[in-house]
């Protein structure tokens, strides 16, 4: 059976490394549109998207999230929070 959707699911990969470049507005719109079509619990469609493109705000958020995580009781979380290369 040739099913494009199954082919897509089976070929998808998680990306862990990103380039430091802004995507095109058309690409962002396509991603947001796909998110709006994604299934939601009970078809509630209760999604909300916040797009942050300002590098200073992203750096601030990264620090604000990682700082309290450095005090977590779970060692795995503490290690991630202390990893300077990790961008949350």
Rosetta silent file (secondary structure, phi, psi, omega in degrees, C-alpha in Angstrom):
SEQUENCE: XXXXXXXXXXXXXXXXXXXXXXXXXXXXXXXXXXXXXXXXXXXXXXXXXXXXXXXXXXXXXXXXXXXXXXXXXXXXXXXXXXXXXXXX
SCORE:     score description
SCORE:     0.000 S_00000001
   1 L     0.000  129.752  178.231    0.000    0.000    0.000 S_00000001
   2 L  -103.569  108.633 -178.227    1.416    3.404   -0.955 S_00000001
   3 L  -126.329  116.326 -176.989    0.208    6.016    1.498 S_00000001
   4 H   -59.726  -37.654 -179.088    1.868    9.437    1.466 S_00000001
   5 H   -65.092  -44.876  178.635    0.898   10.127    5.073 S_00000001
   6 H   -64.772  -38.831  176.442    2.455    6.888    6.339 S_00000001
   7 H   -59.955  -43.155  179.333    5.570    7.595    4.256 S_00000001
   8 H   -63.030  -47.034  179.582    5.804   11.028    5.853 S_00000001
   9 H   -60.160  -41.795 -176.662    5.392    9.656    9.387 S_00000001
  10 H   -74.232  -21.088 -177.830    8.002    6.981    8.843 S_00000001
  11 H  -100.394   -4.552 -177.683   10.544    9.388    7.363 S_00000001
  12 L   -70.870  150.593 -179.945   10.232   12.217    9.892 S_00000001
  13 L  -137.320  150.327  174.114   13.160   12.965   12.196 S_00000001
  14 L   -83.287  138.844 -179.640   13.671   15.070   15.280 S_00000001
  15 L  -106.473  129.736 -179.299   16.078   17.953   14.811 S_00000001
  16 L  -114.451  -10.684  179.407   18.389   18.845   17.685 S_00000001
  17 L  -123.562  133.787 -176.111   20.719   21.282   15.928 S_00000001
  18 L  -126.076  152.421  174.997   19.553   24.475   14.341 S_00000001
  19 L   -88.054  156.632 -177.806   21.181   27.144   12.241 S_00000001
  20 L   -90.846   65.676 -179.278   21.180   30.728   13.453 S_00000001
  21 L  -141.049  145.546  179.479   18.989   32.083   10.670 S_00000001
  22 L   -78.949  137.909  175.820   15.466   33.432   10.525 S_00000001
  23 L   -79.160  162.721  179.473   12.938   31.447    8.503 S_00000001
  24 L   -72.216  152.328  179.171   10.854   33.120    5.814 S_00000001
  25 H   -57.685  -37.582 -179.583    7.441   34.533    6.715 S_00000001
  26 H   -64.943  -36.849  178.431    5.791   32.058    4.318 S_00000001
  27 H   -67.797  -42.336  177.447    7.486   29.150    6.116 S_00000001
  28 H   -61.594  -44.347  178.802    6.345   30.433    9.500 S_00000001
  29 H   -60.860  -40.442  179.306    2.774   30.795    8.221 S_00000001
  30 H   -64.572  -40.584  179.128    2.867   27.211    6.879 S_00000001
  31 H   -65.451  -44.209  178.988    4.087   25.883   10.247 S_00000001
  32 H   -64.886  -40.063  178.540    1.399   27.781   12.148 S_00000001
  33 H   -62.303  -42.606  177.941   -1.258   26.615    9.694 S_00000001
  34 H   -61.481  -39.578  177.844   -0.153   23.002   10.176 S_00000001
  35 H   -63.354  -35.190  179.175   -0.418   23.479   13.940 S_00000001
  36 H   -70.590  -27.120  179.211   -3.975   24.744   13.580 S_00000001
  37 H   -88.236   -9.938 -179.317   -4.919   21.629   11.601 S_00000001
  38 L   -67.717  150.189 -179.992   -3.300   19.252   14.099 S_00000001
  39 L   -61.340  149.318  175.576   -5.668   17.202   16.282 S_00000001
  40 L  -131.188  155.103 -178.879   -6.677   18.598   19.653 S_00000001
  41 H   -57.202  125.235  178.283   -8.213   16.901   22.682 S_00000001
  42 H    59.827   22.148 -176.750  -11.937   16.562   22.175 S_00000001
  43 H    54.594   34.365 -176.746  -11.584   18.738   19.061 S_00000001
  44 L   -72.433  -24.199 -179.743  -11.369   21.698   21.444 S_00000001
  45 L    50.203   41.136 -177.289   -8.994   23.579   19.149 S_00000001
  46 L   -88.570   30.488 -177.958   -7.733   25.432   22.213 S_00000001
  47 L   -76.268  154.338  174.641   -4.358   26.195   20.717 S_00000001
  48 L  -147.172  130.158 -179.014   -2.502   29.439   21.119 S_00000001
  49 L  -113.618  135.077  172.093    0.758   30.246   19.395 S_00000001
  50 L  -121.171  118.129 -178.634    3.323   32.775   20.519 S_00000001
  51 L  -102.583  119.548  179.010    6.051   33.432   17.981 S_00000001
  52 L  -115.510  119.617 -178.174    9.203   34.977   19.418 S_00000001
  53 L  -116.673   -6.601 -179.222   11.833   36.007   16.909 S_00000001
  54 L   -78.891  118.571 -176.157   13.812   38.520   18.947 S_00000001
  55 H   -61.795  -33.938  178.941   17.164   36.935   19.861 S_00000001
  56 H   -67.352  -39.934  178.431   17.484   38.968   23.059 S_00000001
  57 H   -67.467  -41.027  177.900   14.087   37.795   24.297 S_00000001
  58 H   -62.728  -41.244  177.946   14.946   34.194   23.415 S_00000001
  59 H   -64.516  -41.447  178.302   18.236   34.443   25.333 S_00000001
  60 H   -62.350  -46.059  178.825   16.413   35.944   28.337 S_00000001
  61 H   -60.574  -41.809  178.633   13.805   33.148   28.290 S_00000001
  62 H   -57.702  -47.046  179.028   16.565   30.551   28.093 S_00000001
  63 H   -64.453  -44.409 -176.700   18.249   31.984   31.205 S_00000001
  64 H   -64.163  -31.740  179.395   14.966   32.366   33.095 S_00000001
  65 H   -80.384  -40.214 -174.993   13.995   28.748   32.482 S_00000001
  66 H   -75.053  -33.531 -174.717   17.384   27.211   33.192 S_00000001
  67 H   -58.209  -53.362  178.714   18.218   29.111   36.388 S_00000001
  68 H   -67.094  -27.254  179.903   15.536   27.548   38.650 S_00000001
  69 H   -67.101  -21.251  177.855   16.094   24.152   37.001 S_00000001
  70 L   -65.978  -16.743 -179.099   19.657   24.207   38.376 S_00000001
  71 L  -101.670    1.455 -178.562   18.112   23.677   41.830 S_00000001
  72 L   -59.463  149.852  176.951   15.872   20.717   40.859 S_00000001
  73 L   -74.949  -23.373 -179.007   16.162   17.587   42.945 S_00000001
  74 L   -81.726  118.609 -174.442   16.305   15.457   39.803 S_00000001
  75 H   -59.469  -40.161 -179.691   19.942   15.189   38.758 S_00000001
  76 H   -57.420  -42.576  179.330   19.133   14.819   35.049 S_00000001
  77 H   -66.769  -44.275  178.906   17.305   18.178   35.061 S_00000001
  78 H   -59.315  -42.562  179.491   20.155   19.869   36.959 S_00000001
  79 H   -62.553  -43.927  178.953   22.690   18.579   34.429 S_00000001
  80 H   -62.499  -43.255 -177.742   20.653   19.878   31.519 S_00000001
  81 H   -64.994  -29.154  179.998   20.207   23.280   33.192 S_00000001
  82 L   -88.503   -1.465  177.647   23.954   23.572   33.750 S_00000001
  83 L   -81.643  108.873 -177.288   24.743   22.746   30.130 S_00000001
  84 L   -63.250  -26.541 -178.972   25.725   26.084   28.591 S_00000001
  85 L   -79.098  -18.936 -177.890   25.145   24.739   25.079 S_00000001
  86 L   -72.953  126.919  173.610   21.541   23.766   25.777 S_00000001
  87 L  -113.043  113.490 -178.343   18.953   26.213   24.462 S_00000001
  88 L   -84.513    0.000    0.000   15.533   25.471   25.852 S_00000001
